[in-house]
Amino acid sequence: MSARFEGLVAVVTGGASGIGAAIADLLAEEGARVAVLDIDDPKNQHSWHKCDVADSASVNSAVQSTVNQFGRLDIVVNNAGIGAQGNVADNSDEEWTRSWEINVAGMARVARAALPHLKKSNAASITNMASIASTAGLQQRALYSATKGAVLALTRAMAADHVREGIRVNCVAPGTADTPWVGRLLQQADDPAAERLALEARQPHGRLVSAEEVARAVAYLADPANRSSVGVCLPVDGGMEALRLRPQQ
Ligand code: NAD
């Protein structure tokens, strides 16, 4: 049996670290040729096209250089994103602008540059990285949640616009995942071990999500065998969004 992404080309934004790196690894393991679009060098085996998703010229050039290198583009994974902490009063105008530019407009820029190439593919998909914060009210995440709610709405609108062109658009919504990002957050806490326990307890399965689990969900949605999955938001959150458990005795 041939690998399911054999012959296909993928770009993964934010593929230098955490969830994006796991996605790039899995797509490559399953046969795709992968370009990582990131501000940072991925320091792995993937082809790196330096890219700041907040900058249109940078995105256009990275997508074009991917197509120049590999000759086509089939799979886009819009994963790059940054965090923001605080309630609605805590973030400056500059932080609001920066988070929006990376987390939301960044996905639109990459999609805009990729669409002409995706239209030529018979296995085209875009998968955006949403979050449990897209749908659940989390404390001290007002700005971040606003951007991730926008990712969910954007995903559905994009899916409607492009389904008849044969381009499937979906998103994945992880719970708290064990990545360098969350590691940085824990280090800032007064008691990192207690903070980690609190984050684990918040998820019904009692642990953090792994980057590899999120990658498998992205691969499912990108897999051309799953063409009937369109405009969906696939949670990978240990039940955090859907379940209401009684407290443990
Ligand atoms: P991470 O910080 O480990 O990796 C993020 C990557 O994005 C880095 O390689 C970084 O260099 C890159 N990046 C940042 N700004 C960029 C820009 N302007 N242009 C290009 N690349 C840029 O983070 P992660 O935890 O792997 O998160 C990845 C995605 O998953 C984000 O969209 C995040 O919102 C989402 N997410 C994470 C969690 C979690 O708990 N870790 C939960 C839900 C959703």
Residues whose N, C-alpha, C, O or C-beta is under 5 A from the ligand:
A	BS01	NAD	G14 G15 A16 S17 G18 I19 G20 L37 D38 I39 D40 C51 D52 V53 A54 N79 A80 G81 I102 M129 A130 S131 I132 P174 G175 T176 A177 T179 P180 W181 V182
